[in-house]
Amino acid sequence: MGTHPSENPQASEQAPWHTMSIEESIAKMGLKADLQKQGLSVDEAASRQSKYGPNKMTEKEKVTIWQRIWHQINNVLVYVLITVAVVSLVQAVTTDNSNTRFTAWFQVALIVSVITLNTWIGIYQEGNAEKAADALKNMLSTDARVIRGGKEIMIPAGDIVPGDICLLGLGDKIPADLRLCSVSNMATGEAALTGESVPIDKVTEALSPPDGLDPEQVPLGDRKNMAYSATLVAQGSGMGIAIATGDFTQIGTINRLVNNTETIKTDVLKQIDQVSKYLFICICTMCTATFFTAFFYTDTYSGDALGSINIALVCAVAMVPEGLEAIVTLTYSYAVK
């Protein structure tokens, strides 16, 4: 298992690699001078795997289907519908009148169907929102060519550790953030990371930051001696030293920001919640008035408490806009498209 990002040694071992020479980078990582030829030994790779963890991005804790369902039904207006359904169910089970029984069962089925549809629409919307984080994982490489023990081998990208020598060819997805140490007419497409529409030619020399800028302020697209995880080799070939893996790559930083984003309600949804509370008060008032009217002033339901309650709650169902939030959100999303 990988260590938590805050506990990973990479958090304190980051450096302005683009301003350092290849030799300085190797020395900074505490590796041997012949790293470019020999790569890491098998023992060194295993030790670093244990120290830094796998080359994987931390996944956000998955929301269970039951949590999703609860999020959709945890609403005062839905509570009204559930109450009506329960009362109708009791009436369907206890009544001897076949017509009343049929009507009660029909009400139960109708209300359950409405709640189910509304819940499905809400879950569908949440699923679309989570696809952004999943898209980042799909950008990652699945395997990589490295030099270990003086031999070129193919390994799963998740096994790469800081200090590995990675070999790159045309069309390869870069498996980790690399400090390039050898290039041959190499350029990488970094549109997904930096927005650059054309491939960026790569070099191996150390780069000095422009006057007035700290090394960390240099845009990623200008760090031409670096290659970044999830970007693509558009031409040529090269070789680089892995200087960051997993959550500590540039794409991993984006993934952490996406996963740590708090879900907040928009002003529109806040207003809908406020309207729902006002509606709830109005519905309760109208239901109470309907109940007393039916119980005391009608011939059909006079003295019939259950029937009067049922009539009052039927009125409640008619007044509940149970899909209001989902409908408004869907309308906005399709309007944007």
C-alpha atoms as one frame of an Amber mdcrd trajectory, in Angstrom:
protein
   0.000   0.000   0.000   1.191   3.542  -0.719   1.775   6.072   1.999  -0.532
   9.019   2.547   0.584  12.052   0.452   1.385  14.115   3.551   3.638  11.307
   4.874   5.416  10.535   1.606   9.114  11.570   1.593   8.597  13.115  -1.851
   6.724  15.953  -0.143  10.003  17.234   1.331  12.361  16.139  -1.456  11.020
  18.291  -4.280  13.527  20.640  -5.922  13.700  23.038  -8.898  14.927  20.231
 -11.143  14.783  22.313 -14.330  17.429  24.692 -12.955  19.804  21.869 -11.989
  22.240  20.014 -14.198  21.896  16.284 -14.743  24.803  15.596 -12.389  23.316
  17.866  -9.705  19.960  16.126 -10.052  21.520  12.696  -9.619  23.507  13.868
  -6.598  20.412  15.541  -5.090  18.584  12.193  -5.225  21.513  10.407  -3.565
  22.167   8.136  -6.550  25.344   6.837  -8.166  27.104   8.823 -10.900  26.700
   5.964 -13.413  22.900   6.024 -13.057  22.319   6.817 -16.739  24.088   3.621
 -17.799  23.213   1.224 -15.029  19.921   2.567 -13.720  18.731   1.426 -10.325
  19.625  -2.024  -9.059  16.806  -4.412  -8.230  17.437  -3.908  -4.510  17.483
  -0.107  -4.833  14.212  -0.174  -6.769  12.573  -2.367  -4.138  13.843  -0.123
  -1.332  12.552   2.997  -3.051   9.214   1.321  -3.799   8.840   0.687  -0.075
   9.903   4.248   0.755   7.875   6.196  -1.832   5.013   3.855  -2.586   3.576
   2.937  -6.002   3.403   5.349  -8.912  -0.342   5.797  -8.580  -2.580   8.742
  -7.856  -4.670   8.659  -4.714  -8.296   7.966  -5.468 -11.080   9.870  -3.810
 -13.128   7.814  -1.381 -15.987   6.356  -3.330 -19.517   7.314  -2.404 -21.660
   4.218  -1.930 -24.946   3.801  -3.744 -26.779   4.042  -0.403 -25.117   7.382
   0.343 -26.151   8.618  -3.099 -29.741   7.508  -2.534 -29.863   9.151   0.899
 -28.510  12.397  -0.571 -31.407  12.431  -3.038 -34.235  11.589  -0.633 -33.009
  13.709   2.300 -35.455  16.489   1.502 -38.525  17.747   3.365 -40.733  17.459
   0.286 -39.712  13.856  -0.249 -40.522  13.205   3.419 -44.059  14.390   2.693
 -44.342  11.941  -0.189 -42.997   9.067   1.921 -45.519   9.890   4.645 -48.343
   9.807   2.103 -47.089   6.482   0.749 -46.987   4.967   4.249 -50.515   6.159
   5.067 -51.786   4.856   1.715 -50.103   1.520   2.361 -51.757   1.242   5.772
 -55.105   2.065   4.205 -54.602  -0.497   1.420 -53.864  -3.234   3.972 -56.634
  -2.406   6.443 -59.595  -1.405   4.256 -62.340  -3.842   3.222 -63.527  -1.723
   0.309 -62.053  -3.020  -2.963 -62.219   0.380  -4.717 -60.483   2.094  -1.810
 -57.889  -0.665  -1.699 -57.145  -0.275  -5.421 -56.879   3.511  -5.088 -54.535
   3.208  -2.108 -52.246   0.719  -3.854 -52.220   2.913  -6.956 -51.161   5.898
  -4.841 -48.345   3.889  -3.268 -47.091   2.721  -6.672 -47.304   6.211  -8.148
 -45.439   7.868  -5.276 -42.721   5.202  -5.205 -42.279   5.591  -8.967 -41.952
   9.363  -8.689 -39.388   9.127  -5.868 -37.444   6.446  -7.749 -37.315   8.497
 -10.952 -36.264  11.635  -9.115 -33.533   9.711  -7.264 -32.230   8.151 -10.483
 -31.967  11.556 -12.174 -30.008  12.952  -9.209 -27.621   9.970  -9.101 -27.083
  10.268 -12.863 -26.097  13.912 -12.455 -23.614  13.097  -9.684 -22.097  10.341
 -11.813 -21.391  12.804 -14.614 -19.607  15.131 -12.194 -17.261  12.344 -11.022
 -16.125  11.541 -14.551 -13.686  14.480 -14.410 -11.495  12.702 -11.853 -11.757
   9.364 -13.681 -10.643  11.044 -16.912  -7.339  12.003 -15.264  -6.609   8.365
 -14.394  -7.312   7.289 -17.973  -4.540   9.625 -19.164  -1.832   7.686 -17.328
   0.551   5.213 -18.903   0.087   1.527 -18.115   3.685   0.375 -18.635   7.176
   1.809 -19.078  10.649   0.969 -20.362  13.360   1.470 -17.750  16.993   0.601
 -17.163  17.557  -1.522 -14.084  20.758  -3.320 -13.264  22.219  -2.226 -16.613
  19.410  -3.873 -18.591  16.472  -2.388 -20.449  13.239  -3.940 -19.206   9.497
  -3.291 -19.434   7.660  -2.831 -16.143   4.174  -1.696 -15.077   4.087   2.102
 -14.802   2.913   1.724 -11.200   6.302   0.195 -10.284   8.347   3.254 -11.307
  10.130   4.964  -8.409  12.015   8.268  -8.123  15.470   7.642  -9.545  14.405
   5.231 -12.290  15.855   5.823 -15.739  12.911   5.840 -18.161  13.309   5.358
 -21.908  10.926   7.211 -24.205   9.993   6.662 -27.838   7.576   8.099 -30.357
   3.972   7.711 -29.209   4.840   6.754 -25.620   2.864   8.140 -22.704   5.318
   9.523 -20.188   4.898   7.448 -16.987   6.235   9.937 -14.398   7.668  13.436
 -14.143  11.170  13.222 -15.619  14.339  15.329 -15.683  15.513  14.643 -19.217
  19.122  13.499 -19.527  19.192  12.533 -23.217  17.060  13.613 -26.173  17.092
  12.949 -29.879  14.881  15.413 -31.776  12.353  14.915 -29.005   9.154  16.910
 -28.546   6.177  16.234 -26.293   2.518  17.150 -26.611   1.516  18.800 -23.336
  -1.861  20.236 -24.315  -3.685  18.241 -21.625  -1.420  19.701 -18.933  -0.318
  23.164 -20.073  -2.733  24.009 -22.876   0.080  24.317 -25.436  -1.391  23.453
 -28.828   1.924  22.449 -30.451   4.542  19.933 -29.280   7.358  21.382 -27.172
  10.948  20.657 -28.223  13.016  19.231 -25.419  16.593  19.906 -24.273  18.822
  18.532 -21.504  20.700  21.655 -20.347  19.894  23.309 -17.033  17.664  26.356
 -17.460  18.003  29.647 -15.626  14.729  31.307 -14.610  14.000  34.684 -16.219
  14.920  37.771 -14.222  12.512  38.463 -11.422  11.087  34.934 -11.292  11.669
  32.224  -8.749  12.359  28.760 -10.206   8.888  27.574  -9.161   7.272  30.487
 -11.011   8.592  29.338 -14.399   5.635  28.015 -16.443   5.624  24.264 -17.030
   5.698  24.806 -20.797   9.000  26.692 -20.467  10.702  23.931 -18.511  11.991
  22.312 -21.665  14.334  19.900 -19.927  11.388  18.277 -18.151   8.796  15.745
 -19.320   5.560  15.285 -17.424   3.421  12.311 -16.547   0.407  11.663 -18.805
   1.821  13.744 -21.680   2.784  12.180 -25.011   6.025  11.888 -26.968   5.072
  13.544 -30.264   8.417  13.068 -32.027  11.895  11.706 -31.458  13.071   9.787
 -28.433  14.786  10.405 -25.142  15.689   9.284 -21.667  14.930  10.829 -18.299
  15.299  10.402 -14.557  12.031   9.997 -12.662  11.965  12.851 -10.146   8.318
  12.583  -9.051   5.710   9.834  -9.071   2.080   9.386  -8.119   0.484  12.326
  -6.312   3.671  14.384  -6.614   3.658  14.620 -10.393   2.078  17.691 -11.949
  -0.957  15.684 -13.093  -1.105  14.137  -9.601  -1.291  17.617  -8.087  -4.280
  18.369 -10.311  -5.868  15.087  -9.254  -5.462  15.994  -5.577  -7.082  19.379
  -6.161 -10.005  17.746  -7.969 -10.464  15.168  -5.202 -10.256  17.774  -2.447
 -12.810  20.068  -4.031 -15.709  20.565  -1.647 -19.208  20.138  -2.974 -21.048
  23.396  -2.461 -24.551  24.414  -3.383 -25.030  27.113  -5.961 -27.163  30.141
  -5.198 -29.939  28.641  -7.315 -29.984  25.407  -5.306 -29.877  27.371  -2.039
 -32.917  29.323  -3.206 -34.637  26.073  -4.151 -33.998  24.752  -0.622 -35.475
  27.926   0.811 -38.517  27.659  -1.447 -38.889  24.001  -0.421 -39.084  25.001
   3.248 -41.736  27.630   2.507 -43.660  25.084   0.440 -43.424  22.583   3.276
 -45.003  25.075   5.689 -47.761  25.911   3.192 -48.401  22.221   2.464 -48.633
  21.383   6.175 -51.065  24.259   6.711 -53.236  23.241   3.742 -53.190  19.574
   4.783 -54.286  20.439   8.302 -57.119  22.578   6.958 -58.136  19.825   4.526
 -58.113  17.197   7.278 -60.377  19.199   9.622 -62.694  20.111   6.766 -63.030
  16.467   5.666 -63.331  15.127   9.224 -65.879  17.618  10.553 -67.744  19.125
   7.603 -68.196  16.414   4.939 -70.690  13.586   4.753 -68.313  11.090   3.146
 -65.406  11.313   5.601 -67.127  12.682   8.728 -65.636  10.867  11.712 -63.312
   8.809   9.463 -59.811   9.783  10.668 -57.857   7.569   8.262 -59.910   8.643
   5.259 -59.586  12.310   6.213 -55.824  11.937   6.623 -55.621  10.246   3.235
 -57.546  13.060   1.538 -55.282  15.653   3.203 -52.140  13.825   2.113 -53.434
  13.382  -1.436 -53.655  17.169  -1.552 -50.066  17.268  -0.305 -48.908  15.038
  -3.160 -50.548  17.354  -5.661 -48.683  20.335  -4.191 -45.216  18.758  -3.879
 -42.762  19.605  -6.727 -40.565  16.654  -5.743 -38.282  16.893  -8.781 -37.759
  20.648  -8.598 -34.022  20.588  -7.865 -33.227  17.908 -10.431 -35.338  19.567
 -13.131 -33.759  22.988 -12.594 -30.230  21.537 -12.585 -30.854  19.494 -15.736
 -32.349  22.529 -17.467 -29.278  24.586 -16.664 -26.855  21.863 -17.775 -28.588
  21.339 -21.118 -28.795  25.108 -21.623 -25.021  25.328 -21.189 -24.481  22.532
 -23.732
